[in-house]
Amino acid sequence: MTPMTATAVSSVPLRLAAMAAAGNNAFRQVGGALDPPILGALLTTRAVDTLPGHLADAGVGPAARERMVAAADSGGLGAVAQLDLGAATGRAGRPG
């Protein structure tokens, strides 16, 4: 962060240095506030999009696969963990 602040402050005339530092700080705070939800939304979207293929590769049947994808679409990935899939539960939860 220090090099970025130094660059922002040194790239403007001396009379605007305080304003450049304040603007840099504001952008840093906004970025810190928005980064986690945006990154979370992107990762969740990617995970839900690839879920059907990964479940098929794991040998999960079509009925269980449809239930899991519907649960993920409506309640997020956490909702999938709450499903009782019977024999498919072990295959669906198996890592890698």
C-alpha positions as CSV (number, residue, x, y, z in Angstrom):
1,M,0.0,0.0,0.0
2,T,2.8,2.4,0.7
3,P,4.3,2.4,-2.8
4,M,0.8,3.0,-4.2
5,T,0.2,5.9,-1.9
6,A,3.6,7.4,-2.7
7,T,2.9,7.1,-6.4
8,A,-0.5,8.8,-6.1
9,V,0.9,11.6,-4.0
10,S,4.1,12.2,-6.1
11,S,2.2,12.2,-9.4
12,V,0.3,15.4,-8.6
13,P,1.5,19.0,-7.8
14,L,2.5,19.5,-4.2
15,R,-0.6,21.7,-3.5
16,L,-2.8,18.7,-4.4
17,A,-0.9,16.0,-2.5
18,A,-3.3,15.9,0.4
19,M,-6.2,15.5,-2.0
20,A,-4.4,12.7,-3.8
21,A,-3.7,10.9,-0.6
22,A,-7.4,11.2,0.5
23,G,-8.6,10.0,-2.9
24,N,-6.3,7.0,-2.7
25,N,-7.5,6.2,0.8
26,A,-11.2,6.5,-0.3
27,F,-10.6,4.1,-3.3
28,R,-8.8,1.6,-1.0
29,Q,-11.7,1.6,1.4
30,V,-14.3,1.2,-1.3
31,G,-12.3,-1.6,-2.9
32,G,-11.9,-3.3,0.5
33,A,-15.7,-3.1,1.1
34,L,-16.7,-4.4,-2.4
35,D,-14.1,-7.0,-3.1
36,P,-15.4,-9.8,-0.8
37,P,-19.0,-9.8,-2.1
38,I,-18.0,-9.4,-5.7
39,L,-15.5,-12.2,-5.5
40,G,-17.9,-14.4,-3.6
41,A,-20.6,-13.9,-6.2
42,L,-18.2,-14.7,-9.0
43,L,-16.9,-17.9,-7.3
44,T,-20.4,-19.1,-6.4
45,T,-21.7,-18.5,-9.9
46,R,-18.7,-20.5,-11.3
47,A,-19.2,-23.3,-8.8
48,V,-23.0,-23.6,-9.5
49,D,-22.3,-23.5,-13.3
50,T,-19.8,-26.4,-13.1
51,L,-21.8,-28.4,-10.5
52,P,-23.8,-30.6,-12.9
53,G,-20.7,-31.8,-14.7
54,H,-18.7,-32.5,-11.6
55,L,-21.7,-34.5,-10.1
56,A,-22.0,-36.5,-13.3
57,D,-18.3,-37.3,-13.2
58,A,-18.7,-38.4,-9.6
59,G,-21.4,-40.9,-10.6
60,V,-24.3,-39.1,-9.1
61,G,-27.5,-40.1,-10.8
62,P,-29.7,-37.7,-12.7
63,A,-32.5,-37.4,-10.1
64,A,-30.0,-36.5,-7.3
65,R,-28.1,-34.3,-9.6
66,E,-31.2,-32.3,-10.4
67,R,-32.1,-32.0,-6.7
68,M,-28.6,-30.7,-5.9
69,V,-28.5,-28.2,-8.8
70,A,-32.0,-26.9,-7.9
71,A,-31.0,-26.5,-4.2
72,A,-27.8,-24.6,-5.3
73,D,-29.8,-22.4,-7.6
74,S,-32.4,-21.5,-4.9
75,G,-30.4,-21.6,-1.7
76,G,-26.8,-21.4,-2.6
77,L,-24.1,-24.1,-2.2
78,G,-24.8,-24.4,1.6
79,A,-28.3,-25.7,0.8
80,V,-26.8,-28.6,-1.1
81,A,-25.0,-29.8,2.0
82,Q,-28.4,-30.1,3.8
83,L,-29.9,-32.5,1.3
84,D,-30.4,-36.1,2.1
85,L,-29.4,-37.9,-1.0
86,G,-29.3,-41.4,0.4
87,A,-26.5,-43.5,-1.3
88,A,-25.5,-40.6,-3.5
89,T,-24.4,-38.5,-0.5
90,G,-21.0,-40.1,-0.4
91,R,-20.4,-39.7,-4.1
92,A,-21.5,-36.1,-4.1
93,G,-19.4,-35.1,-1.1
94,R,-16.3,-37.0,-2.2
95,P,-13.4,-34.5,-2.8
96,G,-11.4,-34.4,-6.0
